[in-house]
Amino acid sequence: MSTRRSALFGLCLLTLPLAVSAAPAPAKVPITTSSEEARQLYLRGRDANEKLRATDAYALFEKAVAKDPSFALAYLGLALAAPTNQTFFSALRKAVSLSAQVTEGERLMIAGLDAGVTGDLDGQRRLYTALVEKYPADERALTLLGTYYFGIQDYATAIRYLTQASTVSPSFTTPYNQLGYAYRFEGKYPEAEKAFQKYIELLPRDPNPYDSYGEFLMKVGRFDESITSYQKALALDPHFVASLIGIANDQMFQGKGEEARKTLRKMTSVARNDGERRQALFWAAQSYVLEGRTEDAARTVGEERSIAEKSGDFSAQSGDATLLGNILLHAGQFDAAAASFAEAVTLMEKASVPGEVKQANRRNHLFNTARVALARGDVKTAQTQAAQFQAQVEAKRIPFEVWQVHELLGMVRIAQHDYDAALAELALSTDQNPRVLYLTAAALQGKGDGQRAHTAAEAVVNFNALHPAYAFVRPEAQRMAAGS
């Protein structure tokens, strides 16, 4: 499932370190561990993580580091399978602290993830490229670099590396999953379906191929078939909660909100950690947003936040406050929304996360407060904050934030009734964000281009994907497409 933290980061073939310096360079990335038992546990955890069984993987990685407390890549695995922000950052810090004791390939992998977390995407690209240059026959290194390009939406380059990975090792299944998503996001649906079907063929007794195919079927509007594919995943593993999220979203898109929440309550009943419980509540809140039920959505976010409060996870609480701010802003409760966005910053400042993460949160606050100003009709303030946001983002050039800048500038231009300029800004954002698609429809409608506005609104209605902004724009897009 594309909306989850990918299990592709930090995966490699595990071998014991070579002691003879004259030996030829290994074809695969080596691993440093003092314990054969830890090695076997890591291999099992790696396999589970590659199949997106994060909860199972996390338990195996925990056992691996118990056997070898200096096992750097096992800590990296813990980070990648972590159920909460707090456990993610704790494990990553440990991996980084141990990276001086391991081989170059391992260091490149650990440093690559660390660079991505702190927003150094150019550094991450250089590190993963160096990894592939050193280990060009390592299918996992190739997949890692392909996934990097996937993350910045350079799908053509992603496909090139992922295809190379599948050529190096035709039985290695992970690239087929990521290839399916890359082709899907390029709009190449026949190629995407073929990749997902190949993935199923290679792993017929594993849940994730059916889950990924279910998400593809959702995207193309084949909701009943999608639910059937998700059910196949759950028949293989009743704890594969991602498929319950998929079924719930299919039901939401079919207008069956109560059935969706029933599915998510089932997810809560089988959840094995706080992360899974929080996910169920997050999507339940989205279902209420889709129905315009602000109080129920806000109450559900409060339940989600209470889980993070019990564990002292301030970064997760910050995310909850931001979500609540979006819900309140959508409902026209501007003062309450502004207060919630401000609280999100305060909470993140208390979190045990890298300074770069806190800086990014402060930048994002400008994006949110500018949106509040626009909702209030205060275009001048919104312009000022948008300019500040743009200046700060240009210093980092993180693709996601660059897209946000153009999205925000598009909103400002719409408020100024400068629809051509709005369309130019929105074209520089990303078409993988349904809110950008909706804003494009609104700009076209404002310009008086009814036919193109209708087509753009239809694209929003048929977006049919797991995205946190979708519930906020789909109902209005439906009304726009219907001409009401």
Secondary structure, DSSP 4 states (H G I P E B T S, - for coil): -TTSPPTTTT-----PPP--TTSPPPSS-----S-HHHHHHHHHHHHHHHTT-HHHHHHHHHHHHHH-TT-HHHHHHHHHH-SSHHHHHHHHHHHHHHGGGS-HHHHHHHHHHHHHHTT-HHHHHHHHHHHHHH-TT-HHHHHHHHHHHHHTT-HHHHHHHHHHHHHH-TT--HHHHHHHHHHHHTT-HHHHHHHHHHHHHH-TT-HHHHHHHHHHHHHTT-HHHHHHHHHHHHHH-TT-HHHHHHHHHHHHHTT-HHHHHHHHHHHHHH--SHHHHHHHHHHHHHHHHHTT-HHHHHHHHHHHHHHHHHHT-HHHHHHHHHHHHHHHHHTT-HHHHHHHHHHHHHHHHHSSS-HHHHHHHHHHHHHHHHHHHHHHT-HHHHHHHHHHHHHHHHHH--HHHHHHHHHHHHHHHHHTT-HHHHHHHHHTS-TT-HHHHHHHHHHHHHHT-HHHHHHHHHHHHT--S--TTHHHHHHHHHHHHHT-
